[in-house]
Amino acid sequence: MLQHHGVKHVFGLCGDTSLPFYDALARLDHGIDHVLTRDERSAGYMADAYARVTGRVGVCEGPSGGGATYILPGVVEANESSIAMVSITSDVPVTARGRYPLTALDQKALFAPLTKWNAVVDEVGQIPLVFRAAFRAATTGRPGATHIGLPYDLQKQSLSADEIWANPVHGSFPAFRTAPDPDLVAACADAVAAAKKPVFVCGGGVIISGASGELIALAELLDAPVASTVSGHGVIPDNHPLAVGVVGANGGTDQTRDAVLAADLVIFLGCRAGSTTTEHGTMPAKGVPVIHIDIDPMVVGANYPIVAGMVGDARLCLVALGREIARRMGADRRDTENAQRLSGLRSAKRERFEQLARSNERPVRPERVLAAIQAALPPDGIIIADPGTPCPYFSGYFDFESTGRRFITNRAHGALGFSLPASVGAAYGAPAAKVVAVMGDGSFGFAVGELETVVRKRLPITFVVFSNSSYGWIKASQKSGYEQRYFSVDFTRSDHARIAEAFGLKAWTVTDPAEMDMAIRAAFAWDGPTLVDVIAQPLEESAVPVSRWMG
Ligand SMILES: Cc1ncc(C[n+]2csc(CCOP(=O)(O)OP(=O)(O)O)c2C)c(N)n1
């Protein structure tokens, strides 16, 4: 069933109840590469990032009991981020149910609140149906994560070959895009026509839908600025005259905030308009007209009263809206001189950043690290960022000059330890691209064991660790909100470069900002996995673009 859905990679970890499945993977001619991981959590994150860069369903697997509980973080992150994933966990034999076998748990109940669709197979004849449903659910409507529980004994039973079929269209997402209601398209076009200064705020839905071309065409027609959420970073090239950058509490700056606050109509597109993006409902302020467009009818109008809305695939919504607006405007193109104003905003934002990026202060400023990566990353490079120092910095200040899935971060739950394993999935999904995972030392500690997989698979990923020997994000919140009563946020500094070397990576430690560029260039040029450990400025002392800590 995996083969019929076009699956080429499965990320997972072995277990007793998975033995027949593994034996099938070993014996059959299926063209599937199994990537053995060192933690089921990693398998989930790898499948997630693989799906993000390929647009194909990410598949992860693990055994019953601990495997099922450990795989959950990756499953829920994908589900909440609308990424198509099929997670498979083997289970105790059907015949052992109720007899207290080792690793038994109610998998159906465990996965139910975290997945879009979920089943534990009860008899072998259900297997084809269950797999088809899992792939269908993962890839259609709002994409998401699904789960299949596969009992040990059923894996050994047989089925007639003619029951094994699939619709290959369900191997990638979004499958069967849905178009918006024409009346609602017209209402949205009316609202846009009535506005003088509309602005787009685009989320990950625009990237999943591959709608950047249509977005940019419409924005140019309207001369409307295009901002993004953290997950939408990459919807428009950052050097495009209408690009605003990331807005919101995590990565937004005064300049990007101004671009949204200047609007007389905000168009939320492929995003939830949640608390981070809207800075807890203050941006835009209540009362500013809002259009909300999303594939999920539940998010449209959830946080703001709307003047108009549409439900559908972002690309099809933009095509329909663009056509309707073009019809009304005739040959006219709006020119509100936004390009000039935005260029001023972008320069003001860059000026401050570049001043700090030139600083020779020790510990090394995060700005310096970003500038070094920015200068050395090839145009098709992919950045994967963890929470803590990386997410706000790379959201706020890292520029991508082409569109698409160039920036990956786990914004649904923001769990530490995502980027290291996720980079493995990205490296498999985009083997020609330079993949860089940037993390705090807290995240490194969560995921370090997976460096063995990276070395075993010879993946030329570069890891960059911001080493500040603390859970800096929380420490920064204790500084700003709790009068610097630092409590239980500091830990001992580890020598991450030596740890990496012990795994077999080539590694550098940077303490002197003057060595930053050289270390990154050397790490990118090395033919194999590399790690750069940067003794970094503590987050609570930095100029990180996080609104609640900014003066
Ligand atoms: C699994 C998990 N536990 C706790 C948190 C809460 N949390 C958010 S940021 C953060 C600190 C991050 O520390 P580190 O990775 O060292 O990066 P830094 O903030 O120091 O740059 C913590 C503990 C989380 N996001 N994920």
The ligand as an SDF file (V2000), in Angstrom:
LIG
                    3D

 26 27  0  0  0  0  0  0  0  0999 V2000
    9.7400   20.4550   24.5990 C   0  0  0  0  0  0  0  0  0  0  0  0
    9.7450   21.8480   25.0900 C   0  0  0  0  0  0  0  0  0  0  0  0
    9.8590   22.1000   26.4230 N   0  0  0  0  0  0  0  0  0  0  0  0
    9.8630   23.3780   26.8660 C   0  0  0  0  0  0  0  0  0  0  0  0
    9.7250   24.4190   25.9950 C   0  0  0  0  0  0  0  0  0  0  0  0
    9.6610   25.8390   26.5050 C   0  0  0  0  0  0  0  0  0  0  0  0
   10.7710   26.6210   25.9590 N   0  0  0  0  0  0  0  0  0  0  0  0
   10.6080   27.4760   24.9360 C   0  0  0  0  0  0  0  0  0  0  0  0
   12.0150   28.2140   24.4680 S   0  0  0  0  0  0  0  0  0  0  0  0
   12.8770   27.4340   25.6860 C   0  0  0  0  0  0  0  0  0  0  0  0
   14.3430   27.6890   25.8760 C   0  0  0  0  0  0  0  0  0  0  0  0
   15.1710   27.3570   24.6780 C   0  0  0  0  0  0  0  0  0  0  0  0
   16.5000   27.1570   25.0690 O   0  0  0  0  0  0  0  0  0  0  0  0
   17.6360   26.9000   23.9990 P   0  0  0  0  0  0  0  0  0  0  0  0
   17.2570   25.8210   23.0780 O   0  0  0  0  0  0  0  0  0  0  0  0
   18.9200   26.7370   24.7130 O   0  0  0  0  0  0  0  0  0  0  0  0
   17.6500   28.2480   23.1570 O   0  0  0  0  0  0  0  0  0  0  0  0
   17.8610   29.7380   23.6970 P   0  0  0  0  0  0  0  0  0  0  0  0
   16.5030   30.2550   24.0660 O   0  0  0  0  0  0  0  0  0  0  0  0
   18.8010   29.6930   24.8540 O   0  0  0  0  0  0  0  0  0  0  0  0
   18.4120   30.4340   22.5040 O   0  0  0  0  0  0  0  0  0  0  0  0
   12.0600   26.5790   26.4260 C   0  0  0  0  0  0  0  0  0  0  0  0
   12.5110   25.7460   27.5730 C   0  0  0  0  0  0  0  0  0  0  0  0
    9.5880   24.1000   24.6410 C   0  0  0  0  0  0  0  0  0  0  0  0
    9.4530   25.0380   23.7060 N   0  0  0  0  0  0  0  0  0  0  0  0
    9.6280   22.8260   24.2180 N   0  0  0  0  0  0  0  0  0  0  0  0
  1  2  1  0
  2  3  1  0
  2 26  2  0
  3  4  2  0
  4  5  1  0
  5  6  1  0
  5 24  2  0
  6  7  1  0
  7  8  2  0
  7 22  1  0
  8  9  1  0
  9 10  1  0
 10 11  1  0
 10 22  2  0
 11 12  1  0
 12 13  1  0
 13 14  1  0
 14 15  2  0
 14 16  1  0
 14 17  1  0
 17 18  1  0
 18 19  2  0
 18 20  1  0
 18 21  1  0
 22 23  1  0
 24 25  1  0
 24 26  1  0
M  CHG  1   7   1
M  END
$$$$
